[in-house]
Amino acid sequence: MRYLTRIVVALVVSLGLVAAPAPVAQARGHQVGYDKYSLTVDGQRVLLWSGEFHYFRLPSPELWRDVLEKIRAAGFNGVSLYFHWGYHSPAPGVYDFTGVRDVERLLRMTEELGLYVVARPGPYINAETTGGGFPAWLKTVEGRARSSDPGYTAAYRDWLGRINPILARHQVTRGGSVIAYNVENEYAVNVDTVYMRELQEKARADGIDVPIVHNNCCGGNLANWSSGEGAVQIPGVDDYPQAFNCDDPATWGTWGEGVTRRLRDDAPVYAAEYQAGAIDLNNAGYDKCRELTGPDYMKVYYKSNIIGSGATMYGYYMIHGGTSWGWLPQPNDVYTSYDYGAAITESRGLTTKYDEFKRQGYFLNTVKPLAKTDAAPAPRSSDPAVFTQARSNPDTGTQFVLLRHADRRSSADATATLDWATPDGEYSVPVRVNGRDAKILVAGYDLGGQRLVWSSSEILTHVGVDGRDVAVLYGRDGEQGSTVLRYSSEPVVKVLDGDVKSSFDGKDLRLDYTHSGLARVLISGGGRPPMLLMLGTDETVAQFWRLDTAVGPVLVRGTSIAREAEVAGDWMVLKADTDRAGEVELFAPVRRLVIGGKLVVTRRTPSGSLLGRLPGPRPVTLPALTNWQYRGEPPAFGNSGWQLADKTTTASPIKPKTLPVLYADEYGYHYGNVWYRGSFTASGDEKTVSLNAITGKRGNYLVWLNGTYLGSALGGTQADSEPPVNQDPGRGDFAVPPGLLSKGEPATLAVLVTNMGHNDDWTADDTRFKQPRGLFGASVDGAQITWHIRGARGSDPERGPLNAGGLYGERDGWHLPGGPGRWGSSPPATVPPGVSWYRTTFRLDLPQDQDVPVALRLSAGDYRVFVFVNGWNMGQYVNPSPQRDFVLPAGVLGRSNTVALAVIATEPTSLGPVSLVTLGNHWTSAAAVGQLR
C-alpha cells in the first residue's frame, strides 16, 4: 500500500466503512523475452515508452520521486537512466552510493511507481557531462579509453563490478524494474570488438540476465553492433532530426526524416534516443530549444516514426534535463542549466510538450494492438499532398494509419478523402491536415466493449468504469471529426454537451462534429455496454489524467497533475496538484474522494462522474537578499595546501610546451579552479610573462606578479599529440611593468586558472579525452621557476567530488553555512580584478502543502560568478551567457539558508542586483514535494 493512502485507508477501515486490504504479496521474478515485434514480460507484450532522466542532475533525492511521478503521469511506462561513473568515484577504487548518489533508492522508487528501467551504466555515457561520465582520474591511467587496453580494462571492470550487482538486484527477473541493460553508448568510431564483447561478458558474470541493448548514433557504415563480435541482443538507433539549431527554431528536419531503422530481424525496432529537446549550442536560451522541438515537431516526427518504423521500444532524450551543478557540465556544448528544452523544465514545470507526450503516451499504452504490427497497405488519399502510411496487427486486424503532409515541412491547410478498406468494410473518410500536424487514425479496434470501425479523431484513452466504457477522442480545435461505431441494433444516443450529429444505417452509428471544447455523448443499447464518449481538442483532453488502480484504470480531469490513486471500497484517495482553484472531475467506481487527507465535496454529474472543487495555491513572497558581507581572496593566498609541481612525464598523449608538467589532473586536482605559484630569482631584465593554459571552452586565467595584476587571457580548448600542429593553445603574453622586479630579489608569479569540465570521448580518442586542464606552458624570459599548485581539498563527503574547486575560500569553507573567516560589513562599490566573495543569509518559510520552485537570479555583467547555496555549488555564470536564473531545489534549500557568491573579475566592475524568484507555485498533496529541510 502506498505511503499517501495508508493513513486514510487505516481511517476508513477503523470506521468499518471498508474491509482491511489483503497483505501485499512479496515481489517475485518475471521472465523477460523479446521477438521481432516487442519485449515481453511473462509472455505479455510490452510497448516500452520511456524517457531519459538524470538523477545526477537533480541533487535532491526527495525530488526524484516528483519527477518520476510526472514522467509516469504523462503516460510513460519506462525511464532511461544513465549511471555516471565519475559522479560516484572521486579516486581509483573509491566509490560512493550514498546520499545524492544513492541509486538503490532511485531504483526502489521506479519499482514503487511501476516504471520499467533501461539501465545505462556506460562505462561511457556522454550526456554532455564532464568527461562523458568518465572520472577525471581516468585521464592519468595509461592506455586508450573505450578499448580493451589493459589499463582501461582494469578501471572499467572495477566500476562495473560496483554498479552491475546493484542493477542486477533490481532487474524485472528478480521482481525489480530493470528491463534492459544498455552496454556502452554511441560506440561507432575507433571501435574495439573485443571491448564490446567483454563488456557484455562482464555484465552476464555480474548477474545481468535481461536483454542487452546498445544505442547506435551515426548510421552509414559505422558500427551498430547488430552482428559479429560484440553484437548485442537488441541494437537501437539514436535520432535527432531537428539537430541543435535553437537559434533558428523554425528549422525543420535538419538531420533527416527520423524514422528508426530496423537493425535485426529477430529483435524489436528500438528508438533508443529520440530527440525530445536540444542542447543550446548558440546561447539562444532553452525556451528556443523547447520551441525547436515543440508539439508540432513531436506530432509529425514521433507519429511518423511510430508508423514508419513499427518501433515498440522508445527512449526520449530528455524528459527532464535538470541542472549541471558544480563541475558536471562538459565544457564545449553546455552551461549550468541542462533544461534541454525538455517537456519537464529544469524547475520541474510542465509544458505544452508534456501535454503532447501525454496524448501520445496514453494512446500507445491504451491501444494494446500497437505492440505487434506489420506494415500494411495505406488508404489512398484523394490529394497527393496528404500522405498516408499504415500498419496493422496480424492477430486482431486493427489498422493504424498515419496522416500528414507529403512534405513534412509544409504548413499548408489540406483536405482530402481517404478510400479506406477497414476490417469492417470500405469507407470514404474525410480528413484534414492543417499546418505542421500528423494524426494516427485507428480502424477495426475493440474499444472496451465497443467496436470502433474508424474515426478521423485520434484516441487519447479509454477505461471501463462500473460496466460502462468511457473513451476520450480528440482533434485540433475547429477541425471536423467523424467517428463510426458498430452496433447490432440502433443504440440510444444522448448528447450531453456540445454539438454532435448522429445517424444509424442499420449497423454503423456515425457521429459528426467539430472539435471544440469538450463534447459528451452517452450511447446505450445496440447490443453493447453503455458508453460515454468525450470528444475534445488537443487542449481540453490535456486536462485528463489516466491512473491505474487495483480495480482498473480511472480518469481524472482538471488538476494540474494527478499522480496516483488508490481505491478502497467506494472511497478513492487521490494524490494531485493544482496551480489554481478549479474543478476536479473523477471517472471511477467510487462515491467519495479524498485528496491531501481531506474529503472533497462532490456531486454526481449527468456524465456519471463525480465533480468537486479544489483550492489553488496561496500566494508566496520570497525574502529580499540584503545585508551582504564581503571578503576578498588575495592572489595565491595562504601558505598551506601547496604541492610541489615537478613532474616531467604524463600519461596524456598531449605533451606540455614547457617542463615541468603543470596539468592539474597529474596532481590529483580534477575539478574547478586551481592556483599556481611560481617562484624565481629575478634578473631585473624580465620583460614578458608567457603562459599557455588549456581550460575548455569558456575557461580563462588571471595573472599576478609580485602581487601586481598583469591581466587575463582565455584558456585554450585543445592541443594535438603531434607538434607543432597546435601547440600554442590559450596563449597569453603579459608585460612586466618596469621596476617591478629587482636583480637578485625573489619574485612570485601567481596564476588562477578556471578549468571547465573535461572533454568527452565521443570519438574514442585519447587525444580528445585526455586533453589536459591547467597550465600547458610557462616562461618568464628564461627564468628558472619552481612551481607549486593548489586545488580542491579532497572530496566533499556529502556533495561529492564535483562540488568544489581550489579557490582558497572553498578550501577554507567560506561557502559553507557558518563558514570561518572575517567578513567585511558591506561590499565595495567596485569589484577588483581577482576573486571576491559575497555572503548573506535568508530564511525561507513556504507553505508545506505547496511546491514553489525557487531560483537565484543574477544580473548580467562582465564577471564570472560561482553560486553556492548551503555549500552546494549550484552553478556558474559566465559572461556572455543566456542563463541568469539558477534553480535551487528543495533539499538544497532549507528553512535557514546561506548564499555565497565567488566572483571572479578580469577588470574592475560592479556586481548587479541578486534576488530570489519563483518559477511556479502549486498546491500539492505529494508528501515530499515542496518540503524544506
N, C-alpha and C positions, 0 to 999 in steps of 0.2 A: 504494500500500500504506500503510495507516495506521501512525502512529508506533509504537503499542504493540506491533504484531506484527513489526516489521522485524527486531529482534534475534533473536526466536525463530525466525522463518522463515529468517533467514540461518543460524541454528544447524542446523536440521534439513536445510537444503539442503547445508550443508557436510559433514554426516554422510552424505549420499547417501540420506536417507530419503525425500525427495520431490524432484521436479524443480523447478527455479527457476521462479517465476511469470513469465508473459509481461509485457512492459513495459506500464505503464498508458497507455492512449490519452489524448491531449490532449482536454480538454473541447471539445465542439462545440455550436453553437447548436441550438435546438429551436423548433418552431412552437407558439405558444400560441394557442388559439382557445376558443370557447365557443358554446353554444346554450342553449335554454331549460332544458336539464337540468343541465349542468355545464360546468366548464372542461375543456379537452382539451390535452394535450401530445403533439405528433406524432400526433394523431388518437386517442390513447388517453384515455379519460375519467379525470378526477382528482376524487375527492371530497376537498375540502380541509378538513382537520380541524386547525385551528390555534389557538394560544393566545397571549396577549399577554405580552411580556417587555420590560422597560425597562432597557436597558444602562446608562442614566444613573443608575439607582438601585442599581447594583452597581459601585462604583468600584474594581474589581479584575478586569481583563480575564482574568487567569488563571482566574477562576471562571465567566466567561461560558460556557465550554465545559461545565463541570459542569452548569449549569442547562439548557443546550440539550440535553445528553445525557439529562437527566432528562425533559425535555419529549418528546423522541423516544421514550424508553423507555416512556412512558405511551401510546404508540400514535399520537401526533400526527405528521402528515407536514408540518406547517407551523408557522410562528411569525409573529405580527404584531408589527411593530416601529415604534413612534413614533421620529421623529428630532427632537431638541429644539434648535430654533434658538438659544434663549438659552444653552443649555449650551455651544454651540460659538462664540458670538460675544460677547466682552466689550465690544465697541465697534463703531460703524458701520464696515463694511469690513474688520473684523478677524475672522478665523476660525481655529479650531484643530481639527484632526482627528488629533491625536497622543495617545499615552498612553491615558488612560481615555476619551478621545473618538475613538479610532481605529475608526471604523465600517467601514473596509475590512477590518480584522482580524475584526470581528464577522461581516461578510458572508462572508468566506472560511470561517469556522467553520460557518456554515449550509450552505455548499456541501459541505464535507468530510463533514458529517453527513447530507447528503441531505434537508435540510429546505427546503421552499418558504418564501418570504418574501412577506408582504403589507407593502410599504413604505409608511409613513405619515409623510411629511415636513411635513405641515401645509399652509401655514405655521403655522396654529393647531392645537394638539393637545389642549388642556385637560389631561387626565391628572392633575388635582389638583396640578399643579406651578405654580410661581411664574409669573404672567403667562400661564398656559395655554400655556407654551412660548415665548411671545414674549420677546425680550430686553428688559430693563428700559429700555435706552436708547431703545427704540421709543416710549416714553411722551413723549419730548421731540420727536418728529417730528410736524410739522403734518399734519393730515388724519386721517380716521377709519380705524382698522384694520379689516381684513376687508372692504375695499371697493376700488373702482377709483380711489380718490383718488390723485393723483399722488405725494404724499409717501410714502404707504404702499406704493404700487406699486413705486417705486424701491427701497425697503428690501427687500420680499419677493422681488423679482426677483434681487437680489444673493444672498440666501440660497439660493433655488432654483438659481441659477446655480452655486453651490458644491456643493450636495448632489445635485442631479439627475444630473450626469455620473458621480458615484460610483455611484448606483443603476443608471444605465444600463449601466455596465460589468459589473454583476452580475445582469443580467436572465437569465432562462431562455433567452431568444432568443440570448444570447451565451454560453451554457454555464454560466450562474450560477444563482442561487436565486430571484431576484425574479420572482414570477409575476403580481403585480398591484400597482398603484400607486394609493393612496388619496389623492385630492385633497381638501384642506380637512378639516374634522371637524365633524360635527353642525351643519352650517350651515343653520339652519332659520328664523331670525328676523332681521329687518333685512338681508335678503339683497340681493345685488347680482349680477345675472345676468352682467353684463359681466366682473366679477371672476372668477366661476366659469369662464367661457369662456376668459379669458386665462390662468388657472392651467393649464388643460389645453393650451392652445396653447404655453405655455412648456415644459411637460413634453415635448410632442412635439418641439419645437425642440431640446431638450436630449438627445434620443435615446431617450426613453421610448416603447417600442412594445408593451409588454404591456397588457392591458386596464386601463382606468382605472375605479376604483370610488369610492364615497362611502358614508359611514355616516350614515343619517338617524336622528334621535333621537326625534322627537316626535309623529309621526303627525298625524292630523287633516287640516286644510287647509294645513299648513305645507309649505314646500318640501322635496321629496325627491329632486329632480334626476333624475327618470325621463324627463322630456320637456321640450321647449322649450329656449330658450337656456341654455347652461351644463349641459345634461344629460350625465350620464356613461354609460359603456357598461354597467356593472353597478351599479345602485344597491342599497345594502344597508340593513339596519334594525338599530338597537340595541334590545335588550330587557333590562330589569331588573325582572322581575316581583316579586321579593322586596323591592324598594326598598332602604332602608338602615337597617332597623329592628333594628340589632344588639342594642339593649337589650331587645328582645322577640323572641327567636329562634324562638318558636313561631308567629309570624305566618306567613301563607300566602297568596301571590298578591296582595299589596297593589296591585301595578300591572298587573293583568290576567293573561291566560292565557299570554302569552309565546310565541304562535305567530307566527313571522316571516311578514310579508306578502310576496306577490309584487308587485313594482313594475313589472316589464316582462315582456311575453310572450315576448320574444326573448332573455332572459338568465336565468341561474340565480337561484334564490332564495338570498339571501346574508344569513345571520345575522351581521352584521359585528361587533357587540359583544354577546355574550350573557353575562348575569350569571354570574360564577364566583367571586363574593366580594362584599365591600361595604366602602365607606369607613365609618369609625367616627364618625358624626356626634355621638353622645351619650356618648362616652367610656366605652363598655361594655367595651372591650378586644377585640382581634381574634379571640380564641378564640370569643367570642359571634358575631362575624361569620361565622366558619367554621361554627358551629352553624346559623346562619340559612340558610346556603347549602350545607348538608351533603349527604351521599349521598342521603337521601330526596328532598330537593328536586331534586337532579340527576337521579335516576331519573324522577320524574314529569314535570318540566318539559323536560328535554333530550329524552327519548324522545317526549313528546307533540309537541315541535317537529319532531323528525326525521320523524315520520309525518304530523303535521298540516300541515306546510309543504312537505315534499319538498325542503328546502334541501340543497344539496350543497357550500356554502361556509360555513364556521363560523369565527368568531373569538371565543374565550372570554376574558373580561376579569375578573380577571387569572389567569394560571397561576402566576407568581411575582411578588409585588408589589415586594419589595425595600425599600430604605431611602431616604427623602428626606433625605439627609445634607446638611450645610451649610445653604444657604438655598434648597434645592429646593422645599420644600412651599408650596403655595398656602395662604393664611392662614386661610381660613374653615372648611375642611372636614376637614383632616388635620393630623397632627402628624408627628414624625420618622419613626416606623415607617409603612411603606406595605405592611405584611404583607398587608392586604386580606382576611384570612381565606381566602387562596388555597390551592390544592391543594399547592403547594410553599411552605413557610413562608419568612419573611424570612431565616432562617438556613439555608435550602436543605434543610430536612427534608421528608420525605414523609408524607402524612396519609391518612386514610380517604377523603377527597375525591379524592386522587390515585388510589387504588385504583378508585374508580368511573369516573374518566376513563379509566383503562386498560381496564376491562371494556367500556366503550362504544367507545373508540377502536380497540381490537383488532377488535371486531366490524365497525365501519364500514370499516376498511381491509382486512379479510379478505374480506368478502362483497361482491364486486365489483358484482353487480346493483343494489346500493343507489345507485350513481352515476347511474342512469337509471330513474326510477319515475314512474308516474302514479297519481292517486287511483283506488281500486278499491273495489268493494262489500266490506263487512266481514262476517265471520261473525256470525250472530245469537247474542246471549247469552241464556241462559235466565233470567237475572236482570238487570233493567234497571239495577240498581245497579252492574253490571260493564259498563264502557264498552269498545267496540271501534271501531277505525278502521283502515283498510288502505290499502296502496299495493302496486303490482305493477310488475315490469319488463316493458315491452312486447315485449322480444326473447326473454327466457328464460321468462317467465311466473312467475318466482319471486315469492312473496307475502310481505309483511311486515305483521304485524298487531300494532297497539298494544293492550295490555290494561291497564286501570287502573280506578279508581273513577270513576263518572259524575260525582260530586262530588269533584274532585281534592283538596279539603280533608279528605276523610274519612280516618279511620284505622281503619275497621272491618275485620273479617275476613270476606270474602265469597267464596263459591264459586259456580261456575256451569258450565254446559256450553255449548260453542260448536258450532253447526252450521256446519261449515267445508267449503266446496266448494274443495278444493285442486286444483292441476293434475293430481294423481294419483288423484283420487276424493273422495267425500264422507265426512266423518268427524264423529263426536261426540267432542269433545275436552274433558276435564275440566280446569278451570283454577281458580286461587285468587289473590285479591288480598288480602294481609294487611297492614293498615297503609298508610302512605303509600308506595306502591310502584307501579311500572309495569314492563311487560315488552314487548319486541319479539320476537314469535314468528315463525318462518320456516317456510314450506312450499314444496315444489317447487323444491328447491335442489340443484344438483350440487356436493356437498361433496367436492372432490377426485375420486376415482374412485367415490364413493358417491352414492346418491340419497337425500336426506333428504325424506321425504314430509311429515312435520310433527313438531314437538316442542313440548311445553309447557315445556321448559327453553330458556334463552337460549344463543346461540352466543357463546363467547369468541373462539375462533380455531381454525384447523386448518392443518396443514402436511403435506407429503409427505416422508417420510424412508426412503430405501432401498426404494422401491417400495411403501411402506405409508403409509396415511393415519393421521395422529394428530390427533384432534379433542378439544376441551375444551368441554363444555357445563356450565351451572350454573343454580342456583336458590337461593332463600333456605333457610337451614338449617331442616330439619323439614318442608318442603313436599314433597308428592308430585310426581313428574315422570314423563312418558312421552315416548319417542322412537320414531318409526316410520321404518324404512329399507326400501327396495325391493330385492328380490333375485329373480333368475330361478329360483333353486332354494334349498332350505333351507341356510343357512350354518351353520357350526360356531361356537357361542358358548361362550366360556370366561370366567367371572367370576374375575378375579384378586384383587380387593379389593372389599369392600362387599357389599350385599345387593341384587342386581338380578335380577328375574324376566324371562324371555323367552318369547315364543310366536311361532309362524310359521303363517300361514294360507294358504300357497301362493304368496304374492307379497310380503307385508309381514312384516318382523321387528319385533315390538313389544317394547320394553324398558320395564319399570315399576320404579320405585324411589322411595326417599325421599332427598332431598338431605341427605347427612350425610358429613362428611369428604371423602374423595376415592375414589370407586368407580372401578374399572378393568375394562374389558371388552374381550377380544380377540375379533374376529369375522373369520372366514376362509371362503373358498369362496363359494358362492352366485353365481358368475359375476362377482365383483368382486375388486379387490385387497384384501389383508388390511387390517384397521383396528384401531387401538387407540382406544377411546372412553373418555374420562375424564369422570366426572360429579361435579361438586363443588358447593360452596357459594360464596356471594359471597366469603367469607374465604379458602377454600382455593384458589380459582382466582386470587386476587390474588397468590399466590406464583409464578405463571408469568410468564415474560418471553419475548416473541417477538422474535427478532433476524434481520435479513436478512443473508445471506452470499452469496458468489459461486456457491455450489452450491444456493441456495434458503434459505428461512426455516427456522430451528431454534427449539426451545423449551428454556428453562432454568427450573428450579424450585428455590426455596429461598434464593436470595441476596436481600439487601435491595434490590438493584437489579442488573440486568445491562445494561451499557452498550453493549457492542459485541462482535462475534465475527468471527473470521477462520478459514477452513478452508484448510489446506494438506495435501493428501493425506489421511491418516487422523488428522491432528492438528487440534485446534481450540484456538485461543487466545482466551480469554475475558477481557474487562475487566469486573470486577464488584466490588461492595462487600458486606460483611456487617456487621451490628450485633451479632451473637452467633455463637458457634460452632455449626455445624449442617450439615445435608445440602446437597449440591448435586446436582441430577439433570439430565441432559442428554439431549435427544431430538435427535440429529444423526447424520449418516453418518460417524462417526469412532470411533476406538478409544482415543485419548489426549487428555487435557485439560490445558491449561496455563493457569494463572491467576497473574497477578503475577510472571511469569517463572519459575514453578515448576511442575513436573509434579505433578498431583493424582492420588493413588492412587484408582483407581475399580474397580468390578466391574460386570458386566453383570447386569441385573435380569430377572425374568420378563416385564416390560413391554418388554424390548428396549432399555431406556435404560442410560446409564452413571450410576452412583451413587457419590459420594465425599463427603468431609467437608472443610469449610473452617474455618480458625481465626476466632475473633472478635477484636475489638479488645482491646488491653491497656488496663487502667485508666490514667487520667491524673490528675495532680494539678496544679492551677494555682497559681501563686505568690500569696501574700498581698500586697496593696498596702500597703506600710509606708513609713516614712521620708519622709513628706510634707514638702515645703517650701512656704513661704507668701510671698506678696508682695501688698501692697495697691496698687490703682491709684487715686490721688487724683483728685478731680473735675477734668475738663478738664486732665489732667496733660500737661506738656511744652509747649514753645513752637514746635515745628516742625510742619509739615504743615497749618497752619490756612489756610483760604481765606476771603477776604472774601465775605460773603453779601450782595450788594447789588442783586440782580436785581429789576426791577419788573414784568416780564411773564413769562408762562408759556404753553406750548403746551397745557397741560391746560385742559379746559373748567371745571375746578374752580378758581375764583379764591380767593386767600387772604383770610383775615379781616383781616389787617394786612399792611402792607409793611415791609420788603422780602419778596420771595418766599423762603421758607426751605425749600422742598421739597428733599429730599436729591438726587433724581434730576437736578434742574436744575444741580447742581454736580458731576455725574459719580459720585455715591456711590449705587450702585444696590442694594446688599445689606447687610443686617445693621445693627449698631448705628452710630449717629452721635452725635458730641458737638457741642454748640453752646456758644459762649462769647459772651455779650453784655456789652458794656462801656458804662457810662454814668456821668455825674456825678450823685451823689445830691443830693437837696434836703433830705434828713433827715426828710421828711414821708411817705415812701413807706409804704403800709400793706399792699399786696397785689401779689403777682406773679400775673398771669392768663395762662394758657397754653392752647393747643389743640394737639393732635397727632393725626395720622391714622397709625395703625401697622398696621392689620389686626387681626383677632381675636387675642387673647392677647398683644398688644403692650402696652408701658407706657413710662412715662418717669419719671425721677428728677430732682430739682431742688435745687441748692445756690445760696446767695447769700453771696458773700464767704467761701466755704468752709464755711458753716453749712448743714447738711442741712435742707431745708424739708419734704420729703415726696415722695410719688409719686402718680401717677394712671394709670388705664388709658387707653390710646390709643383713638381712635375708629376705626370701620371704614369710614365713608363720609361724603361730603358731596354736596350737589347742585350742579348747574351754575346753577340759578336761585335766588338767595337771595330771601327768607330762610327757605326751607323747612327746610333742615337745615344751618345754617352755624355750628354750635357743637359740632362733634364733639370727643370726647376732652378735655372741659373740665376744667381744674384751677385752683383758686384757692388760693394759698399765702400765709399771713400772714407779714409781715415782722416778725421779733422786735424789740421795742423796743430802741433803742440800737445796733442792728446797723449802721445807716448814719448817716454824719455829713454834714452840709451841706457841699457843695463838694468832698467826697472822692470818689475814683474807686471804682466798685463793679463787681463782676464776677458775672454770672449764668451758672451752668453747668448745662446740661441734657443728660442722657443719654437718648436715645430708642432704644428697642429696636423697630426696624421688623421686622415679619414679612414674609412673601413678598408678591408683588404680586397684585392681583386678577386673576382670569381674565377672559376676554372672551366668555363663553358667549353673551351676547345681542348681540354685535357692536355694542357701545355704548360710546363713549369715556368717557361719564360713569362707567361701571363700570371699564373697563380703566385709564383714566388717573387713577384716584384717587391723590392724592399720598401720599408717605411722608415723615414728619418733622414739624416744627413747621408748624402751619397758621395760628396766630396767637400773638402775644406782646406783652405790655404790662406796664409797671410804673408805674402811676399817672401816665401821661403822659410818662415819661422818654424822652429821645431815645437809643435804643440802637443801637450799632454791633455788627453780628453777624459772627461767624466760624463756620465749620463745618469739621468734620474727619471723614472716613470711612475706608474701606478704602484701603490703599496699593496701588493697582494690582491687576492680576490675577496670582494665583499661577501661574507657568508650568507647574507640574506638576499642581496641583489645580484650577485654573481659577477663574473669577470668582465662583463661588457658594460658595467655601470659607470666606472670612474676611470679617469686618466691620471696624468702625472703632474697636474698643477700643484703647487705647494698647498694651496687651500684645500684641495681634495685630499692630499696625503695627511693633512693636519685636521681634517674633519670640519672645515668651515661650512660645508654644505649640509651637515647633519643637524637635526634638531638639537639645540643645546650645545652645539659645537664650540670648541675653545677659541680663544683669540680675543683681542681687544678691538672693538669696533667703534669707529667714529660716530658722532652723534647725527651727522647728516652728510649726504654725498656732496662732492664738489660740483660746481656748475659745469665744469668741463671734464670729460673723461680723458685722461692722459694716454699716450701710447703704452701698450703693455696690458697687464692683467689687473682688472678692478673687480672687487667683489661687493655685491649689494645683498642685504638680507633684511627680511621682515617676517612677521608672524601674523596669522589671522585665525579666527575661529569660524567654523562653518557649521551652522545649525540648519539643516534641511529636514523637512518632514520625512519621517521614517517610512511612510507609505507612498513616497514619491521617488521617481527616478529622474534625477536632474543632472545630466552630463555637464561637466564644467571644463572650461579651458582657460589657460592663461594667455592673454593677448599682449603681444609686444608691438611696439611702434617700429616701423621701418627705419633703418638708419645704417650708417656706414660703420658697422661693427659686427662682431661675432658674439653670440650670447649662448651660453650653456644654461639650461633651465633645470634647476634642482628643486624638487618638492619633497620634503621629508626625507631627503637623502637620495631620492631617485632621480637620475638624470633622464628627464622626460623629453629632451630634445635639444636641438642646436639650430639657432637661427643664423643663417649666413647671408650676407648681402651680396648680390640681389637674390631674393627668394620669394616665391609666391606664398609661403607659409608664414603666417604671423600668429595663428592660434595653435596652442599646444594642449592637446587633450590630456586631462588629469583624471584618470579613472578612480572611482570609489575603491578603496583598498590601498591605493597610493595616497589618496586624500583621506584625512581623518577629520575628527572634530577640531583638534588643535593642529595647526599646520605651520611649517616653516618653509619659506621660499628663499632660495639663494640663487643669485644670478652671477655667473662668472662672465665678465665682459672683456673681450679682447679687442682692442682698438689698434689700428696701424697708424692712425693720425689723430690729433686732438678732435674730440667730437662730444656730443651730448646724448644721454640716454633718454629716449622719449617716454611717454606715459606707459605704465604697465598696469593691467587690470585683469579682473576675473570676469568671464562672460558665461552665460548659459547657452547650451547647444540643444536644448529640448527640455520638456517638463511633462512628465507623465504620472498620473496616479496609477499605482500598481499593487496587485495582490501577490506579486512574486516576492518571496521572503527575503532573498539576498540582495535584490536589485535596489540601489539607492541607499543602502545602509553604509554608514561610515564607521571606521574603527574608532 
